[in-house]
C-alpha cells in the first residue's frame, strides 16, 4: 500500500501544477487583451481631398503625430458624408479639417454625444474655400444669371443644401442641382456637362491654372448664408469621436496638440506647409503655391461671436428641416 502522506503530497503537487498551468494558460489568453488595452491605439482619421485639410496633411508628413508617440492612419474618402458615416460605424476615430460641419451635425443628431469638434476652418471672401465657377467662355456674370441652368455641387447634404440656398438667395430660379464628386467639377465644366459648379478649393485654382474655368464668386456662404462677406463660415471641422476621447484621454490630448502644430505651421509658414497638399489633393508641384488657404480656429480660440456665426450656419439646416430640431454648436465642441 502506498503511504497516505505520499499520496496526499502527490495530489497537492498535481493541484499546484494544474493550477499553475491553468494560470499560465489564462495569462496567455489574457495577454492580448491586456496588450490591446495598454498599447497605443491606431487613430484612423478620415479626410476629404480638399485644401482645407492642410494642417492634417502637414502634421502627418512632418511627423508631428509620430513625435507624440501616436499611430495615425489617414483614410481618404470621396465626401464628408462618408467620413461621418465611417465614424458612426466605428471605421474612423476622427475627421480632418474640411469635413463638413453640418455632415458631422447630422451624425450627432443620429447618435447624440458622438462627435467632438476640436478645430474648424472658417472661410469667407478673404480666406477663400467656397466658390461658384463657370466655364472660361461662359457669358454668365452673376449667380442670379444661373436661372434655369445645370449647376453641380459637391456630394452630401451640406454641399447640396448650401448650393441650393445660395442660388435661391442670389435670385437664381429653376436651377437643376446635380451632386458630383469634387474631383470631376473642372472636367464637367470643360466638357459642357454643367453650366456652373458650387465647389471648394483647390478646384478653382486647378481650373484657373489650366485655363478651363473662371471664378464667378467666392466666399458665397459668408455672404448669402451669414449675411456678411467677411463673416467666418465654419463649414469644415476636425473632430474626434467622444468614445475615443473618453477611452484614451491622454492619446486624444496628444493628438489634438500634434494637430495644433500642423495648424501653427500653416499659420506661420504657409509656404512650407503648402507642399503637403501633394498626394492628398489633386494639386501638386508649383501649383501648390497658388491655392488660397482657409483660416483655422482651435476649440480654445472660439469667441462668442465665432460661436454665434457657427450657430447661424447650423440653424439654416434646422430651418430647411434637415435637422429635426435645433442643434447647439457648443454641445459639440471639444473641451480639452
ZISULUR-V804689 format. One record per pair of residues at least 12 apart in sequence whose C-alpha atoms are under 10 Angstrom apart, sorted by the first residue. I is the first residue (numbers start at 0). J is the second residue. Records with the same first field share a line. If there is no record, write none. Layout:
I = J  J
This chain:
36 = 246  247
39 = 68  69  70  247  250
40 = 69  70  71  243  247  250
41 = 69  70  71  72  91  92
42 = 69  70  71  72  73  91  92  93  239  243  250  251  254
43 = 70  71  72  73  74  85  86  89  90  91  92  93  94  239
44 = 71  72  73  74  75  82  85  86  90  91  92  93  94  95  237  238  239
45 = 72  73  74  75  76  78  79  81  82  83  85  86  90  91  92  93  94  95  96  98  237  238
46 = 73  74  75  76  77  78  79  81  82  93  94  95  96  97  98  237  279
47 = 74  75  76  77  78  79  80  81  82  94  95  96  97  98  99  181  279  280
48 = 75  76  77  78  79  95  97  98  181  182  200  201  276  278  279  280  281  282
49 = 78  96  97  98  128  181  182  199  200  201  202  276  279  280  281  282
50 = 96  97  128  199  200  201  202  273  275  276  279  280  281  282  287  290  291  292  293
51 = 95  96  97  98  119  120  121  122  127  128  199  200  201  235  236  276  280  291  292  293  294  295
52 = 94  95  96  97  98  120  235  236  237  262  275  276  279  280  292  293
53 = 95  96  97  261  262  264  265  269  272  273  274  275  276  277  279  280  292  293
54 = 95  96  237  257  258  259  260  261  262  263  264  265  266  272  273  275  276  295
55 = 73  94  95  96  97  237  257  258  259  260  261  262  275  279
56 = 73  95  96  258  261  272  273  274  275  276  277  278  279  280
57 = 258  260  261  262  264  265  271  272  273  274  275  276
58 = 254  257  258  259  260  261  262  263  264  272  275
59 = 71  72  73  257  258  261  275
60 = 261  272  274  275
61 = 260  261  264  272  275
62 = 257  261
63 = 253  254  256  257  258  259  260  261
64 = 253  254  255  256  257  258  260  261
65 = 254  257
66 = 253  257
67 = 250  253  254  256  257
68 = 250  253  254
69 = 250  251  253  254  257
70 = 250  254
71 = 92  254
72 = 91  92
73 = 91  93  94  95  279
74 = 90  91  94  95
75 = 279  280
76 = 98
77 = 153  154  155  180  181  182
78 = 97  98  99  102  153  154  155  158  179  180  181
79 = 94  95  97  98  99  100  101  102  103  153  154  155  156  157  158  235
80 = 98  99  100  101  102  103  105  106  154  155  156  157  158
81 = 98  102  154  155
82 = 94  95  98  99  102  103
83 = 98  99  100  101  102  103  104  105  106  107  114  238
84 = 102  103  105  106
86 = 103  106  113  114  238  239  240
87 = 103  106  107  109  110  113  114  240
89 = 240  242
91 = 239  240
92 = 114  238  239  240  241  242  243  244
93 = 114  115  116  237  238  239  240  241  243
94 = 114  115  116  235  236  237  238  239  240
95 = 118  119  235  236  237  238  239  258
96 = 116  117  118  119  120  234  235  236  237  238  293  295
97 = 119  120  121  128  199  233  234  235  236  237  293
98 = 119  120  234  235  236  237  238
99 = 119  120  155  156  157  158  233  234  235  236  237
100 = 116  119  120  157  233  234  235  236  237  238  309  312  313  328
101 = 155  156  157  158  160  233  234  235  236  312  313  315  316  321  322
102 = 155  156  157  158  234  235  236
103 = 115  116  157  235  236  237  238  331
104 = 157  313  316  322  326  327  328  331
105 = 156  157  316  321  322  323  326
107 = 326  330  331
108 = 322  323  324  325  326
109 = 322
111 = 330  331
112 = 240  241  242  330  331
113 = 238  239  240  241  242  243  331
114 = 237  238  239  240  241  242  243  244  330  331  332  333
115 = 236  237  238  239  240  241  242  243  244  298  329  330  331  332  333  334
116 = 235  236  237  238  239  240  241  297  298  328  329  330  331  332  333  334
117 = 236  237  238  239  255  258  259  296  297  298  299  300  331  332  333  334  335
118 = 233  235  236  237  238  255  258  259  262  295  296  297  298  299  300  301  332  333
119 = 232  233  234  235  236  237  238  293  294  295  296  297  298  301  309  332
120 = 231  232  233  234  235  236  237  262  292  293  294  295  296  297
121 = 221  230  231  232  233  234  235  236  293  294  295  296  305  308  309
122 = 217  218  219  220  221  228  229  230  231  232  233  234  235  292  293  294  295
123 = 217  218  219  220  221  222  225  227  228  229  230  231  232  233  293  294
124 = 216  217  218  219  220  221  222  227  228  229  230  231  232
125 = 217  218  228  229  230  231  291  292  293  294
126 = 217  218  229  231  232  291  292  293  294  295
127 = 199  200  201  203  217  218  219  290  291  292  293  294
128 = 198  199  200  201  202  203  217  218  219  220  232  234  235  290  291  292  293  294
129 = 158  197  198  199  200  201  202  203  216  217  218  219  220  221  232  234  293
130 = 162  196  197  198  199  200  202  203  214  215  216  217  218  219  220
131 = 150  151  152  162  165  195  196  197  198  199  203  213  214  215  216  217  218  219
132 = 150  151  184  185  188  194  195  196  197  198  199  202  203  206  207  212  213  214  215  216  217
133 = 145  150  184  185  188  189  191  193  194  195  196  197  203  206  211  212  213  214  215  216
134 = 185  186  187  188  189  190  191  193  194  195  196  206  207  210  211  212  213  214  215
135 = 188  189  206  207  210  211  212  213  214  215
136 = 189  210  211  212  213
137 = 188  194  195  212  213  215
139 = 194  195  215
140 = 214  215  216
141 = 169  170  171  215  216
142 = 165  166  167  168  169  170  171  195  215  216  219
143 = 165  166  167  168  169  170  171  172
144 = 166  169  170  171  172
145 = 166  169  170  171  172  173  174  175  194  195
146 = 166  167  169  170  171  172  173  174  175
147 = 171  172  173  174  175  194
148 = 171  172  173  174  175  176  193  194  195
149 = 173  174  175  176  177  191  192  193  194  195  196
150 = 162  163  166  174  175  176  177  178  179  188  192  193  194  195  196  197
151 = 175  176  177  178  179  180  181  183  184  187  188  192  193  194  195  196  197  198
152 = 176  177  178  179  180  181  184  195  196  197  198  199
153 = 176  177  178  179  180  181  182  183  184  196  197  198  199
154 = 177  178  179  180  181  198
155 = 178  179  180
156 = 178  316  321
157 = 234  316  321
158 = 178  197  198  199  234
159 = 176  177  178  179  197
160 = 176  315  316  319  321
161 = 197  219  220  223  224  312  315  316
162 = 176  177  196  197  198  219  220
163 = 175  176  197
164 = 220  223  224  315  319
165 = 197  219  220  222  223  224
166 = 197  219  223
167 = 223
168 = 222  223  224
169 = 219  222  223
175 = 193
176 = 193  195  196  197
177 = 193  196  197
178 = 196  197
179 = 196  197  198
180 = 198
181 = 196  197  198  199  200  201  202
182 = 198  201  202  280  281
183 = 202
184 = 196  197  198  199  202  203  206  212
185 = 198  202  203  204  205  206  207  209  211  212
186 = 206  211  212
188 = 206  211  212  213
189 = 206  210  211  212
190 = 211
195 = 212  213  214  215
196 = 214  215
197 = 215  216  217  219
198 = 217
199 = 217
200 = 280  282  290  291  292  293
201 = 276  280  281  282  286  287  289  290  291  292
202 = 280  281  282  290
203 = 215  217  290  291
204 = 282  286  287  289  290  291
205 = 281  282  283  286  287  289  290
207 = 289
208 = 286  289
218 = 230  231  232
219 = 232
220 = 232  233  234  312
221 = 233  234  308  312
224 = 308  311  312  315
225 = 308  309  310  311  312  315
226 = 308  311
230 = 304  305  308  309
231 = 294  296  304  305  306  308  309  312
232 = 305  308  309  311  312
233 = 294  295  296  305  306  308  309  310  312  313
234 = 309  312  313
235 = 293  295
236 = 295  296  297
237 = 255  258  297  298
238 = 255  331  332  333
239 = 251  254  255  333
240 = 333
241 = 331  333
244 = 333  335
248 = 335
251 = 335
252 = 335
255 = 297  298  333  335
256 = 335
258 = 297
259 = 295  296  297
262 = 294  295  296  297
263 = 295
265 = 292  293  294  295
266 = 292  293  294  295
269 = 288  292
270 = 287  288
271 = 288
272 = 287  288
273 = 285  286  287  288  289  290  291  292
274 = 286  287  288
275 = 287
276 = 288  290
297 = 332  333
298 = 332  333  334  335
299 = 332  333  334  335
301 = 332
306 = 327  328  329
307 = 328  329
308 = 328
309 = 327  328  329
310 = 325  326  327  328  329
311 = 328
312 = 328
313 = 325  326  327  328
314 = 326  327  328
